[in-house]
């Protein structure tokens, strides 16, 4: 009987597995059938759209998210025609295969040079393993020409549709091991500069041009004739291992990094958890190729690939199907053997969807020093998860350092993380992508990495300069050879101008000096996390305002509790996507919050029972102890603007309480009130003396003594020069900034460039209830608070907490100053 039950159990498991496989097969067949029935040729449609765009002087890129109507489109065929076009026009943009994804080949104010018909092979030397080509040629054309000589392109992208000139302009890389960016394989090139001169550039001749134009995104000149070094077209065999992500760096170091036999390698991270890597290597072999051709046939119809992209990006189980069904089928067969050329001749048509009207596939790329792999993965994973990014694949590539290019993306040995994702094309979706991209850039900067420029330019100016510290030198070289800014596109329209060059030249110089200042750079999260703590400061202001002419029972203790925890909840939401370790700070906020709430709750009960009774018998008027308590409240409110609350001298005020003259005239009811007040205030000040000393000790143990300075970088002459200003944190730093803003109120060249290494700042100001938020500010919190109490009448104001760009502070200050709603406090990290 037990044996029968055992086999029944096995039968159920096998039946279930069979059912799942049949269901998946049926689902896939259904999708294929629908796709075949509704199929349209996407490549033909794309070419038709491009032809129509060309007639209308519109230049678009592969995602079709950034169409640009240019002044004209010129298609040169000879070097002389390139020179003529450059000389004739004030602004020029340059395009090749148009596979960038953010308008990097066009500008509304420029004539567009379409280089795709500038595509001849000028010289080929199999013996020297070199080839010289016009820059509009595509890699596939070169492969067709050199394959018979059993030579291969040394460094290129995975796909062979890209042009050589475009590849140099973005300093591409591929899946190659022991290599890196294409600059490592370029011997020399001819370039047409802004004045029409033709210059030969190499690492030895005009090296400044060579190292600026490669990776220079079309900003230096028109790269025209390129000499490349080639490699042997060896046979390569595929191998694959599935590795837990946390083991990948060790695996790569041991098996791939220094393995001279490995030609290509990439690791595919499986979304959404990114907990495993499909590590695929192509290694040199003596085995014969298993394919019939030496190159992948062109103009294939990749309809099955397009179905797979749809399944992986739109089906709820699509990623599971890819990992557990599709990849096991692909890698479960006998490992193929290709030629190096075959494996480098993929057609980008396999990535083209049927249309890009409502959604589109997009790339991003991030570069991380190899030693920071383990630190980077959870940061990347969290940004994707927090923003619900529809990630299809993240491919890991390897690169040796690039020590030459001014805009080098691999200043150290790096892993490249190529992110392939799907996004909708509506305005809200594009804005959402911009937000999480900037989040991701912050995270990659935090591990010493950078991001890739050919993709959507969502980075802020400050992020761009932090990611590319050589940008200032690049712009100086551009200014030398292109003083009028002739060569431009949407990328350089955003990040380059003489004014920005001056500004960031000073910014970089001062930032280098600032980096020597102890603890100059502070995490931006601290600006948020200090909000609840500062609410207690403002609550003390309100309490002092009540006590000035009123009695303790008139204060809203429970409302203060609700307001504190509401701010705490908001702060947790604001920092929930942060990858900084804020647990210590949150613990402090909880301790402060619960002590604040406990005190208020006890006071609410006491002051509305015994306290109110003593107020009544005293005729609802202040006695000497009430006035003394009002003075203490006022002193405390002023003190904690500049110093931590736990440093307030409660014991001194306790002694002052007992030094009050007790012989002054009073009624019997007032006498009772004085006794009651002295007793309860003695308990309060005594307990706070002990508690504050305990908190001070704990805080100093956790964070050190809080006597540090906060610094900012300002310029008074539009960025020509800059200076570092510093003050103790809390209110002294606020007073410093307000003094500077007031002093330079009428100086149009004054600007705050950076505060504590951040390009944003959070601050608050008071305004009339219901007033609109100041322009250029993003409202985070708004609280209505008591401003003053006179003869029982309460005057309220709104305290508005705003986040803004540091560089906008001057304009914001002028707005608020004009409406007499001055800034109250900068949350100084």
C-alpha positions in Angstrom: 0.0 0.0 0.0 2.8 2.4 0.9 4.5 1.6 -2.4 1.3 2.4 -4.3 1.0 5.8 -2.6 4.6 6.5 -3.3 4.2 5.9 -7.1 0.9 7.9 -7.0 2.9 10.9 -5.7 5.6 10.5 -8.4 2.9 10.2 -11.1 1.3 13.5 -9.9 4.6 15.3 -10.0 5.3 14.0 -13.5 1.8 14.8 -14.7 2.1 18.3 -13.3 5.5 18.9 -15.1 4.0 17.6 -18.3 1.0 19.8 -18.0 3.2 22.9 -17.4 5.3 22.1 -20.4 2.3 21.5 -22.6 0.7 24.7 -21.4 3.9 26.7 -22.1 4.2 25.1 -25.6 0.5 25.9 -26.4 0.9 29.5 -25.2 4.1 30.0 -27.2 2.5 28.4 -30.3 -0.5 30.7 -29.9 1.7 33.8 -29.7 3.6 32.6 -32.8 0.4 32.1 -34.7 -0.9 35.5 -33.8 2.4 37.1 -34.7 2.4 35.4 -38.1 -1.2 36.4 -38.8 -0.6 40.1 -37.8 3.0 40.3 -39.0 4.4 43.4 -40.7 8.0 43.9 -41.8 9.5 46.3 -39.2 12.7 47.0 -41.2 10.8 48.0 -44.3 8.5 50.2 -42.2 11.5 51.8 -40.5 13.3 52.5 -43.7 10.1 54.1 -45.1 9.7 56.3 -42.0 13.4 57.3 -42.3 13.0 58.3 -46.0 10.0 60.4 -45.1 11.9 62.0 -42.3 14.8 62.8 -44.6 12.4 64.7 -46.9 11.3 66.8 -44.0 14.8 67.4 -42.6 14.1 65.2 -39.5 16.8 63.1 -38.0 15.7 60.4 -35.6 17.6 57.7 -33.7 17.0 54.0 -33.2 14.5 54.3 -30.3 12.5 57.0 -32.2 12.1 58.9 -28.9 14.1 62.0 -30.0 13.3 63.2 -33.5 15.1 66.5 -34.4 14.2 68.8 -37.2 17.5 70.0 -38.5 18.4 73.0 -40.7 19.3 70.7 -43.6 20.7 67.2 -44.3 23.9 67.0 -46.4 25.3 63.6 -47.6 29.0 63.8 -48.5 30.8 61.3 -50.6 34.3 62.7 -50.7 36.7 64.4 -48.2 36.4 67.6 -50.2 32.6 67.6 -49.8 33.0 67.2 -46.1 35.3 70.2 -46.0 32.9 72.2 -48.1 30.0 71.4 -45.8 31.9 72.3 -42.7 33.1 75.6 -44.1 29.7 76.7 -45.4 27.6 76.2 -42.2 27.8 77.8 -38.8 26.6 74.7 -37.0 27.2 71.1 -37.9 26.1 67.8 -36.4 27.4 64.4 -37.6 25.6 61.1 -37.9 26.4 57.5 -39.0 24.2 54.5 -38.2 22.0 56.6 -35.9 22.1 54.0 -33.2 22.7 56.5 -30.4 19.6 57.1 -28.3 19.3 60.7 -27.3 19.8 63.1 -30.2 23.6 62.8 -30.2 23.6 63.1 -34.0 21.5 66.2 -34.5 20.6 69.7 -33.3 17.8 72.1 -34.4 20.3 74.8 -35.2 22.7 72.6 -37.2 23.1 71.1 -40.6 23.3 67.3 -40.3 26.1 65.5 -42.1 24.8 62.0 -43.0 28.0 60.1 -43.4 26.6 56.7 -44.5 27.6 57.2 -48.2 31.1 58.2 -47.2 31.9 54.5 -47.1 34.9 53.4 -49.2 37.8 51.2 -48.3 40.9 53.2 -49.1 43.7 50.8 -48.3 44.1 47.2 -46.9 47.3 45.6 -45.9 46.9 41.9 -44.9 50.6 41.7 -44.1 50.5 44.7 -41.7 47.1 43.7 -40.5 45.8 47.2 -41.1 42.9 48.8 -43.0 42.1 52.4 -43.8 38.5 53.3 -44.5 36.1 56.2 -44.8 34.3 56.8 -41.6 30.8 56.2 -42.9 31.6 52.5 -43.7 29.8 49.9 -41.7 31.7 47.1 -39.9 29.9 44.5 -42.0 31.4 45.9 -45.2 34.9 45.7 -43.7 34.2 42.1 -42.5 33.1 41.1 -46.0 36.4 42.5 -47.4 38.9 41.1 -44.9 37.4 37.7 -44.2 39.0 36.2 -47.3 42.4 37.2 -45.8 41.3 35.4 -42.6 41.5 38.7 -40.6 39.0 40.2 -38.2 38.1 43.5 -36.7 40.1 43.9 -33.5 37.5 45.8 -31.4 33.9 46.6 -32.4 30.4 46.2 -31.0 28.4 42.9 -31.0 26.4 44.2 -34.0 28.0 44.9 -37.3 25.6 47.6 -38.6 27.4 50.5 -36.9 29.6 52.9 -38.8 33.3 53.2 -38.0 33.1 57.0 -37.5 30.2 56.7 -35.1 32.0 53.9 -33.2 35.0 56.1 -32.7 32.9 59.0 -31.6 31.4 57.0 -28.8 34.6 55.0 -28.1 32.7 51.7 -28.3 33.7 48.4 -26.8 32.5 44.8 -27.4 32.6 41.5 -25.6 36.3 41.1 -26.1 38.6 39.9 -23.3 42.0 41.5 -22.8 41.0 44.6 -24.8 38.5 47.4 -24.0 37.4 50.6 -25.8 38.0 50.9 -29.6 40.6 53.6 -29.0 43.1 50.8 -28.2 42.8 49.6 -31.9 42.9 52.9 -33.7 46.3 53.8 -35.3 45.4 57.2 -36.8 42.7 59.2 -38.5 42.1 62.3 -40.6 39.7 64.8 -39.1 38.1 68.0 -40.6 38.2 70.8 -38.0 35.8 73.8 -37.7 37.9 76.0 -40.0 38.0 73.4 -42.7 41.6 72.2 -42.0 42.3 68.5 -42.5 44.5 67.2 -39.7 46.2 63.8 -39.2 45.7 62.7 -35.6 47.4 59.8 -33.8 48.8 59.1 -30.3 52.0 60.7 -31.5 50.7 63.5 -33.8 48.0 66.0 -32.6 47.5 63.7 -29.6 45.1 66.2 -28.0 42.8 65.9 -31.0 43.2 62.1 -31.1 42.3 61.6 -27.5 39.4 64.2 -27.6 37.7 63.2 -30.9 37.6 59.5 -29.9 34.8 59.4 -27.4 34.1 63.1 -28.1 30.6 62.5 -29.4 31.1 64.6 -32.6 32.2 67.7 -30.6 35.7 68.2 -32.0 35.4 67.7 -35.8 34.4 65.3 -38.5 36.4 62.0 -38.3 36.9 61.1 -42.0 39.6 58.5 -42.8 40.5 55.9 -40.1 43.3 53.4 -40.0 42.6 50.4 -37.8 44.7 47.5 -36.6 43.2 44.0 -37.3 43.3 40.6 -35.6 43.5 37.0 -36.8 40.1 35.5 -37.6 40.5 32.5 -35.3 37.8 29.8 -34.7 36.0 30.1 -31.4 34.0 27.5 -29.4 31.2 28.4 -27.0 31.0 27.4 -23.4 28.5 28.4 -20.8 28.0 28.2 -17.0 25.2 29.3 -14.8 26.7 31.0 -11.7 25.2 32.7 -8.6 25.8 36.4 -8.9 27.7 36.6 -5.7 30.2 34.1 -7.2 30.6 35.7 -10.6 33.5 38.0 -9.8 35.6 35.2 -8.4 34.6 32.9 -11.3 35.6 35.6 -13.8 38.9 36.3 -12.1 39.9 32.7 -12.1 38.6 31.5 -15.5 38.3 34.4 -17.8 40.2 37.6 -16.8 43.7 36.4 -17.7 42.8 33.5 -20.0 44.5 34.2 -23.4 42.3 31.7 -25.1 39.0 33.5 -24.4 38.2 35.9 -27.2 34.6 36.9 -26.3 32.8 36.8 -23.0 29.6 38.2 -21.5 27.6 37.4 -18.5 23.8 37.9 -18.6 22.1 38.8 -15.4 18.6 37.3 -15.1 15.9 39.9 -14.1 14.1 40.6 -11.9 16.2 39.3 -9.0 19.6 39.4 -10.8 20.6 36.5 -8.6 22.3 34.4 -11.3 24.6 35.0 -14.3 24.7 33.1 -17.5 28.4 33.3 -18.2 29.1 32.7 -21.9 32.6 32.5 -23.3 33.9 32.0 -26.9 37.4 30.5 -26.7 40.0 29.9 -29.4 39.9 26.3 -30.7 41.3 24.1 -33.4 37.9 22.6 -34.1 36.3 23.4 -37.5 33.3 25.8 -37.6 29.9 24.1 -37.2 28.2 26.8 -39.4 27.9 26.7 -43.1 28.9 30.3 -43.7 31.8 32.4 -42.4 29.5 35.4 -41.6 25.9 35.6 -40.5 23.7 36.1 -43.5 22.3 39.6 -43.8 18.7 40.7 -44.3 17.2 37.8 -42.3 13.7 38.0 -40.9 14.0 37.8 -37.1 10.3 37.3 -36.4 11.0 34.6 -33.8 13.4 36.9 -31.9 10.8 39.6 -31.8 8.3 37.2 -30.3 10.8 36.3 -27.7 11.3 40.0 -26.8 7.6 40.4 -26.4 7.3 37.3 -24.2 10.2 38.4 -22.0 9.0 42.0 -21.7 5.2 41.7 -21.5 4.3 38.3 -20.1 4.2 38.0 -16.4 6.1 34.7 -16.6 8.2 35.9 -19.5 11.5 36.1 -17.6 10.9 32.7 -16.0 10.3 31.3 -19.5 13.5 32.8 -20.8 15.6 31.4 -17.9 14.0 28.0 -17.6 12.8 27.2 -21.1 14.5 29.3 -23.8 18.0 29.4 -22.5 18.2 25.7 -21.6 17.1 25.0 -25.2 19.7 27.4 -26.7 22.6 26.2 -24.4 21.5 22.6 -24.0 22.5 21.6 -27.5 26.0 20.8 -28.7 28.2 23.9 -28.3 28.7 25.6 -31.7 32.1 26.6 -33.2 32.2 29.9 -35.1 34.8 32.0 -36.8 35.7 35.2 -34.9 34.1 37.2 -37.8 30.9 35.1 -37.7 30.5 35.8 -33.9 31.1 39.5 -34.6 28.6 39.9 -37.5 25.3 40.0 -35.7 22.6 42.1 -37.3 20.9 44.7 -35.2 17.6 43.9 -37.0 17.1 41.1 -34.5 16.4 43.8 -31.9 13.9 45.8 -34.0 10.3 45.5 -32.8 7.3 45.7 -35.2 6.8 49.3 -34.2 7.9 51.8 -31.6 4.8 54.0 -31.5 3.5 53.2 -27.9 6.6 51.5 -26.5 10.2 51.1 -27.4 13.3 49.1 -26.5 16.2 51.2 -25.0 19.7 50.7 -23.8 21.7 52.2 -20.9 25.2 51.3 -19.8 27.1 51.7 -16.6 30.8 51.1 -15.9 32.0 49.9 -12.5 35.6 49.2 -11.3 35.9 45.4 -11.2 36.7 45.4 -7.5 33.4 47.1 -6.8 31.2 44.5 -8.5 29.7 43.1 -5.3 29.0 46.6 -4.0 27.3 47.6 -7.2 24.9 44.7 -7.8 22.5 45.4 -4.9 22.5 49.1 -5.7 21.5 48.5 -9.3 18.9 45.9 -8.3 17.3 48.3 -5.8 16.9 51.1 -8.3 15.3 48.7 -10.8 12.9 47.3 -8.2 12.0 50.6 -6.6 11.1 52.1 -10.0 9.4 49.0 -11.5 11.8 49.1 -14.5 10.9 46.6 -17.3 14.4 45.2 -17.6 14.8 42.5 -20.2 18.5 41.8 -19.8 21.7 43.1 -18.2 24.8 42.0 -20.0 28.2 42.2 -18.2 31.2 43.0 -20.4 34.8 43.5 -19.4 37.2 46.3 -20.3 40.8 47.2 -19.6 41.5 50.8 -18.6 41.5 53.6 -21.1 44.3 56.0 -19.9 44.1 58.3 -22.9 40.6 59.5 -24.0 39.6 62.8 -22.4 36.0 61.4 -22.0 37.1 57.9 -20.9 34.4 55.8 -19.4 36.9 53.2 -18.2 39.6 55.0 -16.2 40.2 51.8 -14.4 39.7 48.1 -15.3 35.9 47.9 -15.4 32.8 45.8 -15.9 30.3 47.3 -18.3 26.6 46.6 -17.4 24.6 46.9 -20.6 20.9 47.4 -19.6 18.3 46.5 -22.2 14.8 47.6 -21.1 11.4 48.5 -22.4 9.6 51.8 -21.8 6.5 53.4 -23.0 6.8 56.5 -25.2 4.4 58.9 -23.5 5.7 62.0 -21.7 5.1 60.6 -18.2 7.0 57.4 -19.0 9.9 59.4 -20.4 9.9 61.6 -17.3 9.9 58.5 -15.1 12.9 57.0 -17.0 14.7 60.3 -16.4 14.1 60.1 -12.7 15.4 56.5 -12.2 18.3 57.1 -14.6 19.5 59.9 -12.4 19.0 57.7 -9.4 21.1 55.0 -11.1 23.8 57.5 -12.0 24.1 58.6 -8.4 24.5 54.9 -7.4 27.2 54.2 -10.0 29.1 57.4 -9.0 29.0 56.1 -5.4 31.0 53.1 -6.4 33.5 55.0 -8.4 31.9 54.3 -11.8 30.4 56.2 -14.7 27.7 56.0 -17.3 27.7 55.9 -21.1 27.1 59.1 -23.1 25.4 57.7 -26.3 22.2 57.1 -24.5 19.4 59.4 -23.3 21.0 62.4 -21.7 19.1 62.5 -18.4 22.1 63.2 -16.2 22.3 66.6 -14.5 25.3 68.9 -15.4 26.9 68.0 -12.1 26.4 64.3 -12.6 28.0 64.6 -16.1 31.1 66.4 -14.7 31.4 63.9 -11.8 31.2 61.0 -14.1 33.6 62.5 -16.7 36.2 64.5 -14.7 38.1 65.0 -18.0 35.2 67.0 -19.5 36.8 70.3 -18.6 40.0 69.5 -20.4 37.9 68.2 -23.3 36.0 71.4 -23.5 39.2 73.4 -23.3 40.4 71.5 -26.4 37.1 72.0 -28.1 37.3 75.7 -27.4 40.8 75.8 -29.0 39.8 74.0 -32.2 36.1 75.0 -32.4 35.9 78.4 -30.7 32.4 79.2 -32.1 30.9 75.8 -31.1 30.3 74.8 -34.7 30.1 71.1 -34.0 27.1 70.3 -31.8 24.2 68.0 -31.2 21.6 67.6 -28.5 24.2 66.2 -26.1 26.5 69.2 -26.4 23.6 71.6 -26.6 22.8 70.5 -23.1 26.2 70.2 -21.5 28.4 72.7 -23.3 28.6 76.4 -23.6 31.3 79.0 -22.9 29.4 80.0 -19.8 29.0 76.5 -18.6 32.7 75.9 -19.3 33.7 78.9 -17.1 31.3 77.8 -14.4 32.4 74.2 -14.2 36.1 75.1 -14.6 35.7 77.0 -11.3 33.5 74.3 -9.9 36.0 71.6 -10.6 38.9 73.6 -9.2 37.1 74.4 -6.0 35.7 70.9 -5.7 39.2 69.6 -5.8 40.1 71.9 -3.0 36.9 71.1 -1.2 37.8 67.4 -1.3 40.7 68.1 1.0 38.3 69.5 3.6 37.4 67.0 6.3 33.9 65.6 5.8 33.1 68.0 3.0 31.0 65.5 1.1 27.8 64.6 3.0 25.1 62.2 1.9 22.0 64.0 0.7 19.7 61.7 2.7 20.7 63.7 5.8 18.8 66.7 4.4 15.7 64.6 4.6 16.4 62.7 7.8 16.9 65.9 9.7 13.4 67.1 9.0 11.6 65.4 11.9 14.4 66.5 14.3 13.9 70.1 13.1 10.1 69.8 13.6 10.9 69.5 17.3 12.7 72.8 17.0 9.6 74.4 15.4 7.3 72.8 18.0 9.5 74.5 20.6 8.9 77.8 18.8 5.2 77.2 18.9 5.3 76.3 22.6 7.3 79.4 23.4 4.8 81.5 21.4 2.0 80.1 23.5 3.8 80.5 26.8 4.8 84.1 26.1 1.2 85.3 26.9 -0.7 82.1 27.6 -0.7 79.0 29.7 0.6 75.5 29.2 -2.9 74.0 28.7 -3.4 76.0 25.6 -0.7 74.1 23.7 -1.7 71.3 21.3 0.5 68.5 22.7 -1.2 65.6 20.9 -1.2 67.5 17.6 2.5 68.0 17.9 2.9 64.2 18.2 0.8 63.6 15.1 2.8 66.2 13.2 6.2 64.6 14.2 5.2 61.1 13.1 3.6 62.4 9.9 7.0 64.0 9.1 8.8 60.9 10.1 6.7 58.8 7.7 7.3 61.2 4.9 11.0 61.1 5.5 11.0 57.3 5.4 9.2 57.4 2.0 11.7 60.0 0.7 14.7 57.8 1.7 13.3 54.3 1.1 15.1 54.0 -2.3 18.4 55.2 -0.8 21.2 52.7 -0.6 23.0 54.6 2.1 23.0 52.9 5.5 20.6 55.2 7.4 19.6 52.7 10.1 21.6 54.6 12.8 20.0 57.9 11.9 16.5 56.3 11.9 17.2 54.8 15.3 18.0 58.2 16.6 14.8 59.6 15.1 12.8 56.9 16.7 14.4 57.5 20.1 13.9 61.3 19.8 10.3 60.8 18.5 9.2 58.5 21.2 10.7 60.6 23.9 9.1 63.7 22.4 5.7 61.9 22.1 6.0 60.5 25.7 6.7 63.9 27.1 3.9 65.5 25.2 1.4 62.8 26.2 2.3 63.1 29.9 2.1 66.9 29.6 -1.2 66.7 27.8 -2.7 64.6 30.6 -1.2 66.6 33.4 -1.7 70.1 32.0 -5.3 69.4 31.1 -6.2 68.0 34.6 -4.1 69.1 37.6 -2.4 71.9 35.6 -5.7 73.3 34.4 -7.1 73.2 37.9 -4.2 75.2 39.2 -4.6 77.7 36.3 -8.2 78.1 37.3 -7.6 78.7 41.0 -4.9 81.3 40.0 -7.5 83.2 37.9 -6.1 81.9 34.6 -3.2 84.4 34.9 0.5 83.8 34.8 2.4 83.5 38.1 6.2 84.0 38.5 6.9 80.4 37.7 4.8 80.5 34.5 6.8 83.6 33.4 10.0 81.8 34.2 8.9 78.7 32.3 8.0 81.0 29.4 11.6 82.4 29.5 13.0 78.9 29.6 10.9 77.9 26.6 12.0 80.9 24.7 15.7 80.3 25.5 15.4 76.7 24.6 13.7 77.5 21.3 16.6 79.9 20.4 19.3 77.5 21.7 18.3 74.5 19.6 18.6 76.4 16.4 22.3 76.5 16.9 23.1 73.5 19.1 21.8 70.0 19.8 18.9 69.9 22.2 20.7 67.6 24.6 23.3 70.3 25.3 20.7 72.7 26.8 21.7 73.5 30.4 18.6 72.2 32.1 20.4 72.0 35.5 21.2 75.7 35.5 17.6 76.5 34.8 16.5 74.2 37.6 18.7 76.1 40.0 17.2 79.4 38.6 13.7 78.1 39.3 14.5 77.7 43.0 16.1 81.1 43.1 12.8 82.9 42.3 11.5 85.3 45.0 8.8 83.4 46.8 7.7 86.4 49.0 6.1 88.5 46.2 2.4 89.3 46.8 -0.2 86.9 45.5 -3.6 85.5 46.2 -4.2 82.1 47.8 -5.0 80.6 44.5 -1.8 82.0 42.9 0.2 80.7 45.9 -1.2 77.2 45.2 -0.3 77.6 41.5 3.3 78.6 42.4 3.8 75.6 44.6 2.3 73.3 41.9 4.4 74.9 39.1 7.6 74.8 41.1 7.1 71.1 41.9 6.2 70.0 38.3 8.9 72.2 36.6 11.5 70.8 39.1 10.5 67.3 38.1 10.6 68.2 34.4 14.0 70.0 34.5 15.5 67.4 36.7 14.5 64.4 34.5 15.6 66.3 31.4 19.0 67.0 33.0 19.6 63.2 33.4 18.0 62.2 30.1 19.8 64.8 28.0 23.2 63.7 29.4 22.4 60.1 28.5 21.4 61.0 25.0 24.4 63.2 24.5 26.7 60.3 25.5 24.9 57.8 23.2 25.0 60.3 20.3 28.6 61.0 20.7 29.3 57.3 20.8 27.4 56.7 17.5 28.3 59.9 15.5 31.1 61.6 17.3 31.0 65.1 18.7 28.8 67.2 16.5 30.9 70.2 16.1 31.7 69.8 12.4 31.6 72.4 9.7 29.4 72.5 6.6 30.9 74.1 3.5 29.6 75.5 0.2 31.2 76.7 -3.1 30.1 80.1 -4.4 31.1 82.3 -7.3 30.8 86.1 -7.5 31.8 86.5 -11.1 29.8 84.0 -13.1 32.2 81.1 -12.5 35.5 82.7 -13.4 36.6 82.3 -9.8 35.1 80.6 -6.8 35.6 80.3 -3.1 34.8 78.0 -0.3 32.7 79.2 2.6 32.1 77.3 5.8 30.2 77.5 9.1 29.1 75.2 11.9 26.1 73.2 11.0 22.6 73.9 12.4 21.6 77.6 12.2 25.1 79.1 11.8 25.3 77.7 8.3 21.8 79.0 7.4 22.9 82.4 8.7 26.0 82.2 6.5 24.1 81.4 3.3 21.4 84.1 4.0 24.1 86.7 4.7 25.8 85.8 1.3 22.4 85.9 -0.5 21.6 89.2 1.0 25.0 90.7 0.4 25.0 89.6 -3.3 21.3 90.3 -3.8 22.0 92.7 -6.7 25.0 90.8 -8.2 23.8 88.9 -11.4 27.0 86.9 -11.4 26.6 85.5 -7.9 25.7 81.8 -7.6 26.0 79.0 -5.1 27.6 76.2 -7.0 27.7 73.3 -4.6 26.8 72.6 -1.0 28.6 69.7 0.8 29.1 67.9 -2.5 25.4 68.0 -3.4 23.6 69.8 -6.2 20.3 69.9 -4.3 19.3 71.4 -0.9 16.2 71.2 1.2 15.0 74.4 3.1 11.9 75.8 4.7 10.2 79.2 4.7 7.1 80.7 6.3 4.3 82.1 4.2 0.6 82.9 4.5 -1.7 79.8 4.8 -2.5 78.3 1.4 0.3 80.3 -0.5 1.6 78.6 -3.7 5.0 76.9 -3.5 7.9 79.1 -4.7 8.9 78.7 -8.3 11.8 76.2 -9.0 11.1 74.5 -5.7 9.5 71.1 -5.1 7.3 71.0 -2.1 8.1 68.2 0.3 6.1 69.2 3.5 3.7 71.8 4.5 2.6 72.4 8.1 0.4 75.0 9.6 1.8 76.3 12.8 1.0 78.9 15.4 3.0 82.1 14.8 1.8 84.1 17.8 -0.9 84.2 20.5 -2.4 87.6 21.5 -5.3 88.1 23.8 -6.6 84.6 23.0 -6.4 85.2 19.2 -4.1 82.8 17.3 -2.2 83.8 14.2 -1.2 80.9 11.9 1.4 80.5 9.1 2.4 77.7 6.7 5.9 76.4 7.1 6.7 75.1 3.7 9.6 72.7 3.2 11.0 72.7 -0.3 13.7 70.8 -2.3 15.6 72.8 -5.0 18.7 72.8 -7.1 21.5 74.6 -5.4 22.2 76.7 -8.5 18.6 78.0 -8.3 18.9 79.3 -4.7 19.7 82.9 -5.8 16.5 83.2 -7.9 14.4 81.5 -5.2 15.8 83.8 -2.5 14.9 86.9 -4.6 11.4 85.6 -5.1 10.8 85.0 -1.4 12.5 88.3 -0.4 10.2 90.2 -2.7 7.1 88.7 -1.1 8.7 89.0 2.4 8.7 85.3 3.0 12.3 84.7 3.9 14.0 81.4 4.2 14.0 80.1 7.7 16.5 77.2 7.6 18.7 75.2 5.2 18.7 71.5 6.1 22.5 71.2 5.9 23.0 67.4 5.8 
